[in-house]
Amino acid sequence: MSDVGYVRVSSLDQNTDRQLADIDLDKEFEDKASAADTKRPQLIACLDYVRSGDTLHVHSIDRLARNLQDLLRLLEMLKGKGVAVQFHKERLTFSGADDHFATLQLHIIGAVAQFERALIRERQREGIAKAKSQGKHLGRERKLLPEIERAMRQRAEAGEEKKALAIEFGVSRQTLYRVLSREPKG
């Protein structure tokens, strides 16, 4: 019987130091990936590693799964292996026994988390639509200034070789052709 930890951060610049800091673990698995993808290498390794009688420690439900369906599937699989799962932030433990109250809590917390993500996505879409309606530029900034594009266009129209122009301006030929195909601005 071992205490196994699973920690996850969604980006490389985040760290997992605070997630299970106070727990004495025999083994820890750490992923740096989005929870939207259930094919996380360390999660798979963790699921292969745990055995009957082990306890899997997870900081919070959202570190293990992104939606209620994935969470229930993972918990059912772990329960089938005889592995207890403890979510520390929510103070929930699933020991494998049929605890209807814990299952109810899990469904409520999972549904609220899923609802919260849906609200965030909706606000994001609304923000993007508002920015577009105000004429704000979305996406990556253009690399080339209008005066550089104008110089490229003038020199290409004067007959200079396009490959040489691309090299001189430090762009790919594809970028040069894209500039030449656009309507001149200003």
ZIHU-V62194 format. One record per backbone hydrogen bond with DSSP energy under -1.0 kcal/mol. CO is the residue of the C=O (numbers start at 1). NH is the residue of the N-H. If there is no record, write none. Layout:
BEGIN
co=CO nh=NH
co=CO nh=NH
END
This chain:
BEGIN
co=2 nh=55
co=3 nh=26
co=3 nh=27
co=4 nh=57
co=5 nh=29
co=7 nh=31
co=9 nh=33
co=11 nh=14
co=16 nh=19
co=20 nh=23
co=27 nh=5
co=29 nh=7
co=31 nh=9
co=34 nh=37
co=40 nh=44
co=41 nh=45
co=42 nh=46
co=43 nh=47
co=44 nh=48
co=45 nh=49
co=46 nh=50
co=51 nh=54
co=54 nh=84
co=55 nh=4
co=56 nh=86
co=57 nh=6
co=58 nh=88
co=59 nh=89
co=60 nh=63
co=61 nh=64
co=61 nh=65
co=67 nh=71
co=68 nh=72
co=69 nh=73
co=70 nh=74
co=71 nh=75
co=72 nh=76
co=73 nh=77
co=74 nh=78
co=75 nh=79
co=76 nh=80
co=77 nh=81
co=78 nh=83
co=79 nh=82
co=82 nh=53
co=84 nh=56
co=85 nh=94
co=86 nh=58
co=87 nh=92
co=92 nh=87
co=94 nh=85
co=97 nh=99
co=99 nh=103
co=100 nh=104
co=101 nh=105
co=102 nh=106
co=103 nh=107
co=104 nh=108
co=105 nh=109
co=106 nh=110
co=107 nh=111
co=108 nh=112
co=109 nh=113
co=110 nh=114
co=111 nh=115
co=112 nh=116
co=113 nh=117
co=114 nh=118
co=115 nh=119
co=116 nh=120
co=117 nh=121
co=118 nh=122
co=119 nh=123
co=120 nh=124
co=121 nh=125
co=122 nh=126
co=123 nh=127
co=124 nh=128
co=125 nh=129
co=126 nh=130
co=127 nh=131
co=128 nh=132
co=129 nh=133
co=130 nh=134
co=131 nh=136
co=132 nh=135
co=145 nh=149
co=146 nh=150
co=147 nh=151
co=148 nh=152
co=149 nh=153
co=150 nh=154
co=151 nh=155
co=152 nh=156
co=153 nh=157
co=154 nh=158
co=155 nh=160
co=156 nh=159
co=161 nh=165
co=162 nh=166
co=163 nh=167
co=164 nh=168
co=165 nh=169
co=166 nh=171
co=172 nh=176
co=173 nh=177
co=174 nh=178
co=175 nh=179
co=176 nh=180
co=177 nh=181
co=178 nh=182
END
